[in-house]
Amino acid sequence: MKIVLDAMGSDDYPKPELEGAILAARNLGLEIILSGDQALLQPLLLEMNKENLPITIEHAPDVLDMGDHAVESTRQKPNNSMAVGLELIKQGKAQAFVTMGNTGAAMFNGLRKLGRIKGVQRPALSGTVPVKNGQSILIDMGANVDCRPEFLLQFAIMGSIYAQKMLKIDNPRVGLISNGEESGKGNQLVKDTFPLLENSGLNFMGNVEGKELFGGKIDVAVTDGFTGNVLLKASEAVAKLFTEMLKQELKATIRTKIGAALAMPAFKNVRTMMDPSETGAAPLLGINGLVFVGHGRSDAKAILNALRVAQKAVEIDLMSALCDAIQKQLSEQS
């Protein structure tokens, strides 16, 4: 299996990408193609890849920065590492693409190179969030700030398929993020989306608040990209704040230090569950190819896990399942 890794995506590129690629080639049996500046990558790869693992470079001289405007920067830098990497997917030379770069640029380049799955109106960024007794899918996490009800219906369908295939959840419970559980609650988008989901054939649980999501009451949380991104970043900030406060309190006295030492295995388990690097990357569902986007602050461990997620998506043929689900929805509407 060949997976393309954008070697110029993370905040500290290319070191985390090179380290993650080596780990993935060694531990996952993958062939990694690094898209990026060959003059920068080649000497580092020669130095780091002592085992002669199957890692090659596809030259891409241009770099898209995190602060770049997706459309303008792509047009100004046509040979950027995302565009070059995605072209390999288009040509069938690799099965998935992973980047730690700008989400907007990944979306634009993905659509430009691969297009949408037939019938999909808007691709969406979908990822897992830790909840009570497991994980839930949050879709959209930021790819579409402004949405229409029919977009959210397709997000729910794609998110449900992702939960079935990747999380092995039969008949995933789908919830619509709102400011109240009653069917009449929410803004106009939520009110208009509710009946579409209610009649979709999905296992729709109705409107849900944040407490139901993190309480593990649903498997797929559907929302627009603006709300989803705010929800995701706020939850990450609260988790970080809680961890720092707990650490500070546990160091306050001799008694709490002893208690902390005894409870260390439990603390490590919770920290692992809440660590974004364990997830690695989130898929852009709806693009006609497997495209995964990770966090700019990703380290080698996060990149290894991102490549692991991409590998699993290829193995289970996630693309076919998504295409079939969308075509079924369209046939039922016609």
Secondary structure, DSSP 8 states (H G I E B T S, - for coil): -EEEEETT-STTTTHHHHHHHHHHHHHT--EEEEEE-HHHHHHHHHHH-TT--SEEEEE--B---TTS-HHHHHHH-TTBHHHHHHHHHHTTS-SEEEE-S-HHHHHHHHHHHH-B-TT-SS-EEEEEEEETTEEEEEE-SSS-SS--HHHHHHHHHHHHHHHHHHS--SS-EEEEE-SSSSTT-S-HHHHHHHHHHHTSSSEEEEEE-HHHHHTT--SEEE--HHHHHHHHHHHHHHHHHHHHHHHHHHTSSHHHHHHHHHTHHHHHHHHHHH-GGGT-EEEEETBSS-EEEE-TT--HHHHHHHHHHHHHHHHTTHHHHHHHHHHHHHHHH-
